[in-house]
Amino acid sequence: MFRRHKHCRCTVEYDAGDGKVTNVHTKKTTDKKDINRRIENAKEWSNKQKSDKIKETPKEKEKRIKEENGLDLASRISGHPKMLSAYTPRGLYYALKESGYEIKPLKGKNYRDIPFEEGGGYKINFGGDGILMYHPGERSHHGGEYYKISTGKEGTRRYDREGNEIKKDR
């Protein structure tokens, strides 16, 4: 009379009405109060797991995973600065924007809060401690336009538009 369907993990129980339930397959009898307590504990645990999860969109999750594994655009450029030669400052700006980075204006005295579209530079944060900046040539205190990449692992380095490192004597 009681058969399980293929790959079934269900429990079939008989409730006689006396506070005890019997598993019809194993013939094990259990107190109904214990079952209700286990069900409530499972619900509480499930609700806690749901509330502890980080609420993020699929796009945010993809970006986080890429950043954590160094697969995002800024991390790749940081590891291979010669990639800068493939972009104009405007092209890199839009590539970073399209990749989901929050692009901010520079905060230094010469370009404070001037948007890139109005002749200012830009900066983004990446990979936890990384910063990538573009400094335009006008009003530059380093003798021309350059990119600055800072990470905890590599420190701070400046590069020209071709991705060649600029030594400090410039």
Secondary structure, 3 states (H helix, E strand, C coil): CCCCCCCCCCCCEEECCCCEEEECCCCCEEEHHHHHHHHHHHHHHHHHHHHHCCCCCHHHHHHHHHHHCCCCHHHHHHHCHHHHHHCCHHHHHHHHHHCCCCCECCCCCCCCCCCHHHCCCEEEEECCCEEEEEECCCCCCCCCCEEEEEECCCEEEEECCCCCEECCCC
